[in-house]
């Protein structure tokens, strides 16, 4: 018979799986210009995140928009 610890473990596992699924995965060749604003994407960002399409400020704005933040 399952007890509360078993149920808690299942909830934690589901929460972690959901959080990991929300992390974007990039593949391919990184863009040199941001798809959002057209500015150059720094080389360090392009190397660190293969396939990146957005500069840091645009990526941060997109992440906030996904969380429901309408403006800064």
N, C-alpha and C positions, 0 to 999 in steps of 0.2 A: 504494500500500500504506500502510495506517495505521500510525503509529508510536505510541510510548507517550505522546507529547504530545497526540495526537488523542484517545486513550482518556481521558487525564486531563481534557481539556477537556470531554468528554462527561459524565464523572462530576461535574465542577464544575457544569455546566449543570443536570443532573438534581437535584443537591443544592440549588441555588438555587431551582429551580422548586418543589421539595417544601417548602422553608422558606417561600416566599411563599404557598403554598397553605394553610399552617397559620395565617396571620394572619387573625384574624376580621374580617369586614367587616360593618359595621352600616349599616342603612338604616332610614328611617322616623322616627317621632317617639320621642324619648327618654322613658323612664319617669321620673317624679318620685320614686317610691319604689323601692327595691331589690327585685328579685324574690327575692333570697336571704334577706335579713334584715328587710326592711320599713322600713329607715332611709331618710331622704331622700338622694337623690343630689345632690351639689353641682352648682350651675348651670354652673360651668366645665367639669365633666366632661360634662354633658349637651350643651353647646354644642360641645365639642371632638370628641365621638364621637356623631354622629347615630344614634339608635336604641338607645343604650346601655340595658341593663336591670339591670346590677349596679353597686353602689357599688365603690369602689376596693378595699377589703379583701376583699369577696366575689369580685371578679374575680381578685385575686391568689391567693386560696385555690383557685379553680377552675383557674387556670393551673398551680398546683403539683400539683393532683390529676391533671391531664392528663399531667403528667410522671411520675406514679407516686409522688409524695410522699404518705404516708398521714397524717401529722400534722406540726404545726409544732414 
